[in-house]
Amino acid sequence: MAHHWSGDEWNPIAHTPTVDTSLGMHFTDLPTAALHPGTTVRFTFRWRDDGRWQGEDFARVVVSR
């Protein structure tokens, strides 16, 4: 699986591969350290098995540490 994501309303778009946990889940640490708090990160993902896109977008807001 790979995440397809952006911190700037899909311009530009980044692709970050996921890591298989062997527990039936994948995860990705998106490199958001350079993004300002309040930035909305939008993402979706594509299944490696069949190349199918998830078909919906997800969003999270960057917060300060």
Residue pairs with C-beta under 8 A, 6 or more apart in sequence:
1 17
1 18
1 26
1 45
1 46
1 47
1 48
2 15
2 16
2 17
2 18
2 45
2 46
2 48
3 15
3 16
3 17
3 18
3 28
3 30
3 43
3 44
3 45
4 13
4 14
4 15
4 43
4 44
4 45
4 46
4 53
5 13
5 14
5 15
5 16
5 30
5 41
5 42
5 43
5 44
6 12
6 13
6 14
6 41
6 42
6 43
7 32
7 35
7 39
7 40
7 41
7 62
8 39
9 40
9 42
10 42
16 28
16 30
16 31
17 28
18 26
18 27
18 28
18 45
19 26
19 27
19 28
20 26
21 27
30 41
30 43
32 39
32 41
32 62
35 41
35 62
36 62
37 62
37 63
37 64
38 61
38 62
39 61
39 62
40 59
40 60
40 61
40 62
41 59
41 60
41 61
41 62
42 57
42 58
42 59
43 57
43 58
43 59
43 60
44 53
44 54
44 55
44 56
44 57
44 58
45 53
45 54
46 52
46 53
46 54
47 53
47 54
